[in-house]
Amino acid sequence: MISSETSPVETRIVIIDDEPQIRKFLDIALRTQKYKTTLCETGYKGLEALATQGADLVILDLGLPDLDGKEVLQELRSWSNVPVIVLSVRADEYEKVALLDAGANDYMTKPFSVQELLARIRVILRNQPIQQEAHIYDDGYLKVDVTQRLVWIEQQPITLTRKEFQLLTLLMRYQGQLLTQPQLLK
């Protein structure tokens, strides 16, 4: 396996945590190390950010107001292999093992050492392949490159606003499912 020494300047980290103090603390700690951050207070917002903007790593809390972190991880794993570090107050060994088995790359219990978290981030990123997975949907009629935010209909490029693109990726993610108006408006 080819691994990369990813420069923090290029590295995007999505933080999904409902506690504003934790989000702010992580944001400052990571930006100080030159990582780019996206802060999300709910599971739905985190999944939307990941689908539309992509990321090199996710820091995920379990106790979210809309979805449990386990559900976020399960949904994310259905379409992405982005590394996930679970950061939670839940210290139960069985829960840790279950989440690691479900696809989390690491698990840290709050309170945590920021230096240890940064070291774990470096280890995970160091072991990632150079070529990140492409998030491309193509059914022959519609083609969507989620990472590049490009859309084609019958091989003709089309321009979508940011909101239109977010709505399209949301509908793609929940294809065949009924979505409520509040879910669409989030």
ABEGO torsion letter per residue (X at the ends): XBBBBBBAAABBBBBBBABAAAAAAAAAAAAAAGBBBBBBABAAAAAAAAAAAEBABBBBBABBAABBAAAAAAAAAAABABBBBBBBABABAAAAAAAAAAGBABBBBOBBBAAAAAAAAAAAAAABBABBBBBBBBAGABBBBAAAGBBBBGGBBBBBBAAAAAAAAAAAAABGBBBBAAAAAX
